[in-house]
Amino acid sequence: MTDTKKQAMRFIVCLGIVSMFADITYEGARSVLGPFLNNLGASATQVGLIAGIGEMLAASLRFFSGRFADRTRSYWAITIIGYGVNLIAVPALAFAGNWWTAALLVALERTGKSIRGPARDVLLSEATATVGHGWGFGLHAALDQTGAVIGPLVVAITVAKSHAFGPAFLGLALPAAAALGALLLARAWFPAQGATAPQQIEQTEFPQVFWIYVASAGVLACGFVDFALLSFHFQKAGVATQAMIPLLYSGAMAVNAVTAPLFGRLFDRFGLVALSIGTLISMLSLPLGFLGGPIAAAVGVACWATGIGAQDATLRSGIARVVSMNKRGSAFGAFNGIYGVMWFVGSSIMGFLYDRSLIAVVIFGVTMQLAAAASFFWLRGRLQSPLAAQQ
């Protein structure tokens, strides 16, 4: 391995550690969001709306933060501010006395993610170009999801001991502070990352295939169920106890950590066929999770996590293949904006349908994911550009 590749790998691992601490924080909180909102009196429709609005904010606001990152090239400063919001929003959930206050804090946490996302992904894409976009993003996702395994476990232990969610949310202030501290160290160790001018062809507008790709991802997001609604169903239907739900989520994140680098390697070798396969697997989470018993639900959660692993490793990699560095902040922002809006639409529809028919939820989600898988398969030979040869 050359010195350039070694430095790129060290940087990817370093940002992966930052994401690991951040995921301990917000994935720990996310693992009990459904039951927590249920305890505060929220209905399934309201849970779906809260989850959808949160994801919409996390993604749609990236459109503006991505453009701002491209314009200012202040990738590090924007990333640091975004991670700092975690330190405020998640522990404050301990003091939420009603579901709408909790919803505001969820929105704040998601806003922090939207601020940092495009700038951090531009920094990562610069490094992954050296080692392979799929492998680089997949490795980062694996480290990221290691935190997503630890966070729910910590929350599960705390909830089991205290029989309340408040102490668990307060305890998550420690990994939130660790994520910010690790990021400041990364900035000190890699001062040149993101500071150099792009060495590739500079695009003035996005290629047409980018928009087709983004639309396909939006269809996928619309049919991808949020864990908040799944966990709401598990508690309401008696499929899992309140203490077991974060353990299920932790197991899902462990599956994600394994499948992300695997699908990253598959993407580097076979392209979007890997994402089509991952989407077909994730589709099974709907009938298994909503229509089955405890064992089926556990298998469904594993399928759901496999789908996330495929998305984590491939969706950003596809963008990096066809968009030059000077436009990547805007590209990641536009992509996540559409993805987030469609996630909101899908979560809202599924929450509405859940109050009326579980079969309708399953049919809706399966139909959307089938359409997305077919679209990605159609795009498999088209997600190429002269940029790919130069990176």
ZAMAR-102200 format. One record per residue (C-alpha): residue in three letters; x, y, z. Coordinates in nm, 4 decimals. Layout:
% ZAMAR-102200
[r ALA [X Y Z]]
...
% end
This chain:
% ZAMAR-102200
[r MET [0.0000 0.0000 0.0000]]
[r THR [0.1409 0.3404 -0.0993]]
[r ASP [0.1904 0.6237 0.1484]]
[r THR [-0.0991 0.8113 -0.0130]]
[r LYS [-0.3324 0.5171 0.0371]]
[r LYS [-0.2119 0.4691 0.3952]]
[r GLN [-0.2839 0.8323 0.4781]]
[r ALA [-0.6263 0.8096 0.3138]]
[r MET [-0.7071 0.4977 0.5169]]
[r ARG [-0.5935 0.6645 0.8392]]
[r PHE [-0.8158 0.9620 0.7678]]
[r ILE [-1.1180 0.7425 0.6888]]
[r VAL [-1.0642 0.5480 1.0124]]
[r CYS [-1.0228 0.8724 1.2077]]
[r LEU [-1.3537 1.0129 1.0852]]
[r GLY [-1.5059 0.6712 1.1418]]
[r ILE [-1.4129 0.6954 1.5106]]
[r VAL [-1.5777 1.0374 1.5272]]
[r SER [-1.8924 0.8914 1.3751]]
[r MET [-1.8738 0.5968 1.6153]]
[r PHE [-1.9020 0.8247 1.9186]]
[r ALA [-2.1736 1.0285 1.7480]]
[r ASP [-2.3699 0.7132 1.6712]]
[r ILE [-2.3472 0.5967 2.0310]]
[r THR [-2.5275 0.9204 2.1086]]
[r TYR [-2.8052 0.9547 1.8554]]
[r GLU [-2.8571 0.5897 1.7657]]
[r GLY [-2.8801 0.5112 2.1359]]
[r ALA [-3.1575 0.7680 2.1608]]
[r ARG [-3.3181 0.6557 1.8345]]
[r SER [-3.3393 0.2943 1.9535]]
[r VAL [-3.6056 0.3863 2.2107]]
[r LEU [-3.7685 0.6783 2.0315]]
[r GLY [-4.0851 0.4861 1.9413]]
[r PRO [-4.1567 0.3559 2.2936]]
[r PHE [-4.0491 0.6895 2.4448]]
[r LEU [-4.2979 0.8800 2.2297]]
[r ASN [-4.5617 0.6182 2.3046]]
[r ASN [-4.5102 0.6765 2.6779]]
[r LEU [-4.5534 1.0499 2.6164]]
[r GLY [-4.8917 0.9857 2.4523]]
[r ALA [-4.8064 0.9949 2.0807]]
[r SER [-5.0106 0.7898 1.8338]]
[r ALA [-4.8689 0.5792 1.5497]]
[r THR [-4.9508 0.8577 1.3038]]
[r GLN [-4.7653 1.1096 1.5210]]
[r VAL [-4.4661 0.8752 1.5573]]
[r GLY [-4.4538 0.8386 1.1801]]
[r LEU [-4.4725 1.2148 1.1354]]
[r ILE [-4.2024 1.2837 1.3950]]
[r ALA [-3.9678 1.0249 1.2472]]
[r GLY [-4.0398 1.1504 0.8965]]
[r ILE [-3.9955 1.5179 0.9822]]
[r GLY [-3.6715 1.4381 1.1642]]
[r GLU [-3.5283 1.2542 0.8651]]
[r MET [-3.6570 1.5213 0.6276]]
[r LEU [-3.4731 1.7885 0.8260]]
[r ALA [-3.1598 1.5749 0.8492]]
[r ALA [-3.1566 1.5376 0.4738]]
[r SER [-3.3369 1.8318 0.3149]]
[r LEU [-3.1415 2.1018 0.4995]]
[r ARG [-2.8278 1.9457 0.3552]]
[r PHE [-2.9221 2.1060 0.0255]]
[r PHE [-2.8350 2.4444 0.1762]]
[r SER [-2.5428 2.3319 0.3926]]
[r GLY [-2.3946 2.1501 0.0914]]
[r ARG [-2.4087 2.4606 -0.1255]]
[r PHE [-2.2630 2.6636 0.1578]]
[r ALA [-1.9783 2.4122 0.1943]]
[r ASP [-1.8992 2.4317 -0.1785]]
[r ARG [-1.9052 2.8101 -0.1695]]
[r THR [-1.6907 2.8581 0.1407]]
[r ARG [-1.4788 2.5387 0.1367]]
[r SER [-1.5112 2.5580 0.5197]]
[r TYR [-1.5586 2.1840 0.5415]]
[r TRP [-1.4060 2.1421 0.8861]]
[r ALA [-1.5827 2.4337 1.0548]]
[r ILE [-1.9229 2.3264 0.9237]]
[r THR [-1.8628 1.9670 1.0328]]
[r ILE [-1.7585 2.0713 1.3842]]
[r ILE [-2.0675 2.2902 1.4320]]
[r GLY [-2.2955 2.0071 1.3195]]
[r TYR [-2.1506 1.7554 1.5621]]
[r GLY [-2.1716 2.0110 1.8427]]
[r VAL [-2.5510 2.0188 1.8198]]
[r ASN [-2.5628 1.6549 1.9386]]
[r LEU [-2.4184 1.7624 2.2705]]
[r ILE [-2.7273 1.9764 2.3314]]
[r ALA [-3.0208 1.7975 2.1723]]
[r VAL [-2.9931 1.4338 2.2838]]
[r PRO [-2.9366 1.4808 2.6606]]
[r ALA [-3.2184 1.7380 2.6646]]
[r LEU [-3.4654 1.4600 2.5764]]
[r ALA [-3.4438 1.3587 2.9428]]
[r PHE [-3.6382 1.6739 3.0287]]
[r ALA [-3.9111 1.6426 2.7615]]
[r GLY [-4.2453 1.6306 2.9389]]
[r ASN [-4.4647 1.5774 2.6318]]
[r TRP [-4.4336 1.4330 2.2845]]
[r TRP [-4.4176 1.7641 2.0988]]
[r THR [-4.1219 1.8847 2.3082]]
[r ALA [-3.9473 1.5571 2.2302]]
[r ALA [-4.0326 1.6096 1.8625]]
[r LEU [-3.8631 1.9521 1.8668]]
[r LEU [-3.5472 1.8042 2.0183]]
[r VAL [-3.5467 1.5232 1.7624]]
[r ALA [-3.5731 1.7890 1.4924]]
[r LEU [-3.2813 1.9811 1.6483]]
[r GLU [-3.0610 1.6729 1.6535]]
[r ARG [-3.1484 1.5960 1.2925]]
[r THR [-3.0701 1.9579 1.2008]]
[r GLY [-2.7218 1.9144 1.3423]]
[r LYS [-2.6781 1.6087 1.1237]]
[r SER [-2.7926 1.8063 0.8198]]
[r ILE [-2.5363 2.0776 0.8904]]
[r ARG [-2.2388 1.8418 0.9077]]
[r GLY [-2.3384 1.5783 0.6492]]
[r PRO [-2.2346 1.7263 0.3110]]
[r ALA [-1.9121 1.8841 0.4374]]
[r ARG [-1.8026 1.5614 0.6066]]
[r ASP [-1.8939 1.3551 0.3006]]
[r VAL [-1.6847 1.5816 0.0768]]
[r LEU [-1.3875 1.5257 0.3086]]
[r LEU [-1.4493 1.1516 0.2975]]
[r SER [-1.4981 1.1388 -0.0790]]
[r GLU [-1.1580 1.3022 -0.1271]]
[r ALA [-0.9987 1.0159 0.0685]]
[r THR [-1.2141 0.7345 -0.0719]]
[r ALA [-1.1121 0.8288 -0.4264]]
[r THR [-0.7712 0.6863 -0.3388]]
[r VAL [-0.8838 0.3509 -0.1953]]
[r GLY [-1.2133 0.2949 -0.3817]]
[r HIS [-1.5344 0.4820 -0.3050]]
[r GLY [-1.7354 0.1740 -0.2115]]
[r TRP [-1.4680 0.0316 0.0176]]
[r GLY [-1.3904 0.3691 0.1771]]
[r PHE [-1.7502 0.4649 0.2488]]
[r GLY [-1.8240 0.1065 0.3546]]
[r LEU [-1.5358 0.1070 0.6038]]
[r HIS [-1.6470 0.4409 0.7441]]
[r ALA [-2.0017 0.3064 0.7761]]
[r ALA [-1.8756 -0.0035 0.9589]]
[r LEU [-1.7000 0.2101 1.2201]]
[r ASP [-2.0013 0.4373 1.2327]]
[r GLN [-2.2296 0.1434 1.3018]]
[r THR [-2.0018 0.0094 1.5737]]
[r GLY [-2.1220 0.3071 1.7721]]
[r ALA [-2.4767 0.2266 1.6697]]
[r VAL [-2.4295 -0.1161 1.8297]]
[r ILE [-2.2855 0.0224 2.1525]]
[r GLY [-2.5361 0.3073 2.1964]]
[r PRO [-2.8537 0.0966 2.2117]]
[r LEU [-2.6793 -0.1530 2.4429]]
[r VAL [-2.5903 0.1264 2.6843]]
[r VAL [-2.9464 0.2565 2.6660]]
[r ALA [-3.0919 -0.0932 2.7145]]
[r ILE [-2.8835 -0.1480 3.0282]]
[r THR [-2.9731 0.1929 3.1681]]
[r VAL [-3.3445 0.1517 3.0954]]
[r ALA [-3.3459 -0.1978 3.2467]]
[r LYS [-3.1909 -0.0619 3.5672]]
[r SER [-3.3856 0.2620 3.6011]]
[r HIS [-3.7118 0.1601 3.4268]]
[r ALA [-3.7102 0.5069 3.2703]]
[r PHE [-3.5694 0.6726 2.9595]]
[r GLY [-3.4459 0.9971 3.1210]]
[r PRO [-3.1223 0.8645 3.2771]]
[r ALA [-3.0297 0.6971 2.9484]]
[r PHE [-3.0626 1.0229 2.7547]]
[r LEU [-2.8516 1.2100 3.0112]]
[r GLY [-2.5773 0.9489 2.9938]]
[r LEU [-2.5478 0.9996 2.6177]]
[r ALA [-2.3915 1.3414 2.6789]]
[r LEU [-2.0554 1.1672 2.7352]]
[r PRO [-2.0184 1.0078 2.3880]]
[r ALA [-2.1523 1.3278 2.2309]]
[r ALA [-1.8659 1.5206 2.3922]]
[r ALA [-1.6198 1.2464 2.2893]]
[r ALA [-1.7286 1.2754 1.9245]]
[r LEU [-1.6644 1.6485 1.9241]]
[r GLY [-1.3273 1.6028 2.0936]]
[r ALA [-1.2200 1.3324 1.8458]]
[r LEU [-1.3197 1.5556 1.5563]]
[r LEU [-1.1045 1.8406 1.6861]]
[r LEU [-0.8106 1.5991 1.7087]]
[r ALA [-0.8744 1.4823 1.3507]]
[r ARG [-0.8694 1.8441 1.2359]]
[r ALA [-0.5330 1.8923 1.4050]]
[r TRP [-0.3850 1.5723 1.2579]]
[r PHE [-0.5049 1.6226 0.8994]]
[r PRO [-0.4968 2.0006 0.8371]]
[r ALA [-0.4523 1.9610 0.4601]]
[r GLN [-0.7626 1.7470 0.4090]]
[r GLY [-1.0234 1.9501 0.2249]]
[r ALA [-0.7882 2.2460 0.1886]]
[r THR [-0.6487 2.1749 -0.1562]]
[r ALA [-0.8063 2.2803 -0.4831]]
[r PRO [-0.9773 2.0054 -0.6845]]
[r GLN [-0.7436 1.8299 -0.9286]]
[r GLN [-1.0205 1.6987 -1.1567]]
[r ILE [-1.2401 1.8421 -1.4269]]
[r GLU [-1.4681 2.0982 -1.2622]]
[r GLN [-1.8343 2.0576 -1.3557]]
[r THR [-2.0663 2.3529 -1.3961]]
[r GLU [-2.3843 2.1466 -1.3600]]
[r PHE [-2.4857 1.7965 -1.2574]]
[r PRO [-2.5040 1.5243 -1.5248]]
[r GLN [-2.8500 1.3908 -1.6138]]
[r VAL [-2.7729 1.0481 -1.4698]]
[r PHE [-2.7256 1.2123 -1.1285]]
[r TRP [-3.0882 1.3260 -1.1199]]
[r ILE [-3.2188 0.9858 -1.2306]]
[r TYR [-3.0083 0.8276 -0.9594]]
[r VAL [-3.1371 1.0714 -0.6978]]
[r ALA [-3.4988 1.0095 -0.8022]]
[r SER [-3.4459 0.6340 -0.7659]]
[r ALA [-3.3017 0.6853 -0.4182]]
[r GLY [-3.6061 0.8967 -0.3309]]
[r VAL [-3.8387 0.6102 -0.4256]]
[r LEU [-3.6296 0.3798 -0.2056]]
[r ALA [-3.6519 0.6227 0.0867]]
[r CYS [-4.0289 0.6490 0.0486]]
[r GLY [-4.0702 0.2733 0.0911]]
[r PHE [-3.8099 0.2222 0.3641]]
[r VAL [-3.9758 0.1902 0.7054]]
[r ASP [-3.8316 0.3840 0.9980]]
[r PHE [-3.7273 0.1827 1.3042]]
[r ALA [-3.9387 0.4136 1.5208]]
[r LEU [-4.2533 0.2750 1.3584]]
[r LEU [-4.1233 -0.0819 1.3708]]
[r SER [-4.0412 -0.0509 1.7423]]
[r PHE [-4.3773 0.1160 1.8056]]
[r HIS [-4.5414 -0.1915 1.6529]]
[r PHE [-4.3216 -0.4315 1.8499]]
[r GLN [-4.4268 -0.2755 2.1796]]
[r LYS [-4.7924 -0.2309 2.0881]]
[r ALA [-4.8291 -0.5863 1.9547]]
[r GLY [-4.6306 -0.7408 2.2401]]
[r VAL [-4.3654 -0.8727 2.0008]]
[r ALA [-4.0833 -0.7397 2.2216]]
[r THR [-4.0566 -0.5888 2.5681]]
[r GLN [-3.9550 -0.2294 2.6290]]
[r ALA [-3.6051 -0.3354 2.7387]]
[r MET [-3.5622 -0.5759 2.4444]]
[r ILE [-3.6315 -0.3189 2.1720]]
[r PRO [-3.2975 -0.1349 2.2041]]
[r LEU [-3.1240 -0.4762 2.2023]]
[r LEU [-3.2930 -0.5537 1.8707]]
[r TYR [-3.1735 -0.2209 1.7376]]
[r SER [-2.8214 -0.2866 1.8615]]
[r GLY [-2.8230 -0.6210 1.6823]]
[r ALA [-2.9438 -0.4458 1.3676]]
[r MET [-2.6524 -0.2055 1.3838]]
[r ALA [-2.4119 -0.4984 1.4244]]
[r VAL [-2.5540 -0.6458 1.1036]]
[r ASN [-2.5152 -0.3041 0.9415]]
[r ALA [-2.1496 -0.2839 1.0481]]
[r VAL [-2.0778 -0.6167 0.8781]]
[r THR [-2.2799 -0.5621 0.5614]]
[r ALA [-2.1658 -0.2047 0.4826]]
[r PRO [-1.8035 -0.2894 0.3883]]
[r LEU [-1.9252 -0.6059 0.2143]]
[r PHE [-2.1626 -0.4087 -0.0075]]
[r GLY [-1.8908 -0.1464 -0.0544]]
[r ARG [-1.6609 -0.4089 -0.2038]]
[r LEU [-1.9473 -0.5406 -0.4170]]
[r PHE [-2.0189 -0.1868 -0.5402]]
[r ASP [-1.6569 -0.1280 -0.6419]]
[r ARG [-1.6676 -0.4526 -0.8412]]
[r PHE [-2.0253 -0.4774 -0.9721]]
[r GLY [-2.1695 -0.1268 -0.9374]]
[r LEU [-2.5362 -0.0645 -0.8640]]
[r VAL [-2.6318 -0.4322 -0.8848]]
[r ALA [-2.5125 -0.4457 -0.5224]]
[r LEU [-2.7643 -0.1780 -0.4202]]
[r SER [-3.0468 -0.3590 -0.6029]]
[r ILE [-2.9691 -0.6765 -0.4082]]
[r GLY [-2.9551 -0.4874 -0.0786]]
[r THR [-3.2902 -0.3236 -0.1528]]
[r LEU [-3.4565 -0.6591 -0.2242]]
[r ILE [-3.3280 -0.7908 0.1089]]
[r SER [-3.4458 -0.4859 0.3039]]
[r MET [-3.7901 -0.5195 0.1449]]
[r LEU [-3.8431 -0.8407 0.3442]]
[r SER [-3.8384 -0.6422 0.6694]]
[r LEU [-4.1928 -0.5218 0.6035]]
[r PRO [-4.3854 -0.8527 0.5979]]
[r LEU [-4.1572 -1.0085 0.8581]]
[r GLY [-4.1644 -0.7114 1.0958]]
[r PHE [-4.5332 -0.6192 1.0770]]
[r LEU [-4.7008 -0.9532 1.0140]]
[r GLY [-4.4832 -1.2060 1.2005]]
[r GLY [-4.4113 -1.3043 1.5576]]
[r PRO [-4.0946 -1.2489 1.7661]]
[r ILE [-3.8647 -1.4657 1.5516]]
[r ALA [-3.9926 -1.3207 1.2246]]
[r ALA [-3.9546 -0.9707 1.3697]]
[r ALA [-3.5899 -1.0369 1.4599]]
[r VAL [-3.5183 -1.1672 1.1087]]
[r GLY [-3.7031 -0.8667 0.9654]]
[r VAL [-3.4868 -0.6272 1.1663]]
[r ALA [-3.1759 -0.8035 1.0299]]
[r CYS [-3.3079 -0.7568 0.6731]]
[r TRP [-3.3805 -0.3914 0.7504]]
[r ALA [-3.0240 -0.3454 0.8768]]
[r THR [-2.8778 -0.5164 0.5702]]
[r GLY [-3.0612 -0.2655 0.3531]]
[r ILE [-2.9140 0.0232 0.5517]]
[r GLY [-2.5664 -0.1291 0.5157]]
[r ALA [-2.6099 -0.1427 0.1391]]
[r GLN [-2.7307 0.2178 0.1302]]
[r ASP [-2.4501 0.3463 0.3538]]
[r ALA [-2.1826 0.1942 0.1335]]
[r THR [-2.3249 0.2643 -0.2116]]
[r LEU [-2.5512 0.5684 -0.2261]]
[r ARG [-2.2767 0.8249 -0.1567]]
[r SER [-2.0280 0.6243 -0.3623]]
[r GLY [-2.2490 0.6561 -0.6703]]
[r ILE [-2.2527 1.0330 -0.6349]]
[r ALA [-1.8750 1.0487 -0.5961]]
[r ARG [-1.8400 0.8580 -0.9240]]
[r VAL [-2.0189 1.1126 -1.1388]]
[r VAL [-1.9795 1.4505 -0.9634]]
[r SER [-1.6532 1.6450 -0.9434]]
[r MET [-1.5100 1.7736 -0.6139]]
[r ASN [-1.6119 2.1339 -0.6774]]
[r LYS [-1.9811 2.0323 -0.6892]]
[r ARG [-1.9892 1.7457 -0.4407]]
[r GLY [-2.1111 1.9454 -0.1427]]
[r SER [-2.4099 2.0622 -0.3453]]
[r ALA [-2.4553 1.7123 -0.4903]]
[r PHE [-2.4614 1.5439 -0.1498]]
[r GLY [-2.6931 1.8180 -0.0277]]
[r ALA [-2.9364 1.7876 -0.3191]]
[r PHE [-2.9316 1.4098 -0.2955]]
[r ASN [-3.0037 1.4105 0.0765]]
[r GLY [-3.2652 1.6819 0.0381]]
[r ILE [-3.4728 1.4736 -0.2009]]
[r TYR [-3.4031 1.1580 -0.0033]]
[r GLY [-3.5180 1.3263 0.3185]]
[r VAL [-3.8381 1.4689 0.1722]]
[r MET [-3.9288 1.1298 0.0306]]
[r TRP [-3.8456 0.9621 0.3628]]
[r PHE [-4.0849 1.2048 0.5310]]
[r VAL [-4.3561 1.1319 0.2771]]
[r GLY [-4.3088 0.7582 0.3146]]
[r SER [-4.2948 0.7653 0.6961]]
[r SER [-4.6076 0.9792 0.7127]]
[r ILE [-4.7960 0.7505 0.4763]]
[r MET [-4.6880 0.4377 0.6619]]
[r GLY [-4.7797 0.5871 0.9983]]
[r PHE [-5.1220 0.6814 0.8601]]
[r LEU [-5.1715 0.3366 0.7073]]
[r TYR [-5.0596 0.1610 1.0267]]
[r ASP [-5.3579 0.3024 1.2177]]
[r ARG [-5.5829 0.1425 0.9560]]
[r SER [-5.4232 -0.1692 0.8065]]
[r LEU [-5.0925 -0.3525 0.8557]]
[r ILE [-5.1361 -0.5190 0.5164]]
[r ALA [-5.1562 -0.1750 0.3528]]
[r VAL [-4.8257 -0.0723 0.5170]]
[r VAL [-4.6549 -0.3836 0.3808]]
[r ILE [-4.7972 -0.3473 0.0279]]
[r PHE [-4.6983 0.0187 0.0078]]
[r GLY [-4.3412 -0.0349 0.1268]]
[r VAL [-4.2779 -0.3448 -0.0839]]
[r THR [-4.4092 -0.1757 -0.3990]]
[r MET [-4.1848 0.1271 -0.3559]]
[r GLN [-3.8734 -0.0777 -0.2830]]
[r LEU [-3.9349 -0.3090 -0.5778]]
[r ALA [-3.9558 -0.0044 -0.8039]]
[r ALA [-3.6322 0.1334 -0.6587]]
[r ALA [-3.4477 -0.1978 -0.7019]]
[r ALA [-3.5562 -0.2174 -1.0663]]
[r SER [-3.4449 0.1404 -1.1295]]
[r PHE [-3.1007 0.0844 -0.9766]]
[r PHE [-3.0587 -0.2296 -1.1867]]
[r TRP [-3.1470 -0.0296 -1.4989]]
[r LEU [-2.8873 0.2321 -1.4018]]
[r ARG [-2.6137 -0.0273 -1.3387]]
[r GLY [-2.4199 0.0466 -1.6590]]
[r ARG [-2.5024 0.4168 -1.6731]]
[r LEU [-2.3518 0.5449 -1.3481]]
[r GLN [-2.0202 0.6216 -1.5132]]
[r SER [-1.8507 0.9358 -1.6391]]
[r PRO [-1.5023 1.0539 -1.7359]]
[r LEU [-1.4644 1.1459 -1.3685]]
[r ALA [-1.4540 0.7801 -1.2705]]
[r ALA [-1.1475 0.7206 -1.4805]]
[r GLN [-0.9643 1.0155 -1.3279]]
[r GLN [-1.0211 0.9377 -0.9593]]
% end
